Structure formats: C-alpha cells, structure tokens
Amino acid sequence: MARMRCAECNSEVPLAAGERIGFRDDCSHCGADLHTCHNCTYHDPSAYNECREPNSERVSDRQRANRCDYFGPAEREGGSGDARKSALSQLDALFKK
C-alpha cells in the first residue's frame, strides 16, 4: 500500500497499489483538495514553472485542485497547515523586541 500525506494537515492518505488521486478527491481529515501541485511528486518551487515535469502546463493556484495529467502523489511530509503556523509563530517570537 502506497501512502501520501495531505499538504494541508499532514494526515496520511492511504492508497491501494495502482490507485490514483482523482481531480475531485479531498482529504477525509481536513477537506482540502488532494489533486494539487503541493501534493504532487513533481512539485518543486525551485524549478521552472515550479514543476519538474517539463511538459506540464502552468497552474496559477497550486493549493487548489487542478486537471494536470502528470500528477503523481508525493510521498513526502506535508504539513503546511499546523506545522507552518507553528513555524511562523516561532519566527515572530524570535524577532519580537
């Protein structure tokens, strides 16, 4: 069984062998869209068009569901939700006078 993590809440999304994420699938934990650039194995903010797939079309909102045919579920840790908020609050505390 493959696994992926929601980029918003970091919850594990179990995938059966060969199962694909559909264009309209959402996270059962937080309701966020799953077929997004941030959940894709090709997403790379440092690459041209923020994607390592050279034939992909530009996607303007990378956190919303899209119709990219190159989407592959990423196996990396997500967590832009709570982890990001925690990191930002730590930075704010660090730089307060």
N, C-alpha and C positions, 0 to 999 in steps of 0.2 A: 504494500500500500504506500503510495506516494503521499507526501504532505506538503502543505504550503501554509503560510501564515498570512492572515489579513494585515495589510499595510496600515490599517487604521487602529485596530485594537490588539493586534499581535496574537489573536486566537488562532489555534490550529484548525485548518480546514482539511479534513481527510479526503483523499481522492483514491478511488479504486484504480487498479492498473489500467492505463489507457483512457481513463475518464478525463473529459475536457471541461473547462470552465466556460459556461455559456455567456452570451452577451448580456443577459438579464440576471445572471446569478448574483446573489448578495450574501453577505456574511450572516450566518444564523445567530451570531452573538450580538453584533452591533448594527447590522442592517446596511453596512457600507457596500458599495459596488465592488465586485471581485474582478471583473474583466477590465482592469485599469492598468495604465502604464506602471504605476507604483507596485503592482503585484506581478509584473512580468519579468521573466528571466533576462530579457534583452534591455530592460531599462537601465540606463547609465547616464547620470546627469553630466558627466564629463565628455560624453561622446557627441558627435554631430547630431542634431535633432533629438538629443537625449536618448538615443536608441542605438544599440549595437547591430541591429538588423538594417543593412544599408538600403533595402527596398521598401521599408515601411514609409507610410505617409505621415506627415506632421500631425500631431494631436495637440490641440490647444489646451485642453483641460485634462491633465494627466491623472487626476484623482477621481474622475467620473468615468462611467462605463463608456467604452468605445467599441468600434467594429473592426479593429485591427485583426487581420487574418494570421499574423505572425505571433500572436500572444501565446506564451508558454508560462505556466505557473511557476513562480520563483520559489525556491526552497530556502531563501534567506529569511532572517528575522525581520519582521515588520516593526510596527510599534510607533508610528508617527503620532498616535493619539496620546496615551498616558505618558509614555516614555519621553515624547517630545515636550509635553507640558512640564514634566519634572525637570528636564534639562534646561528649559528656558527659565524656570523659577530659580534654579541653582545659579545660572548666569546672572540673573537680576540681583540675587543676594550677594554675589561676588563683587559686582560693580557698584553697589549702593554706597553712598558716602555716609 
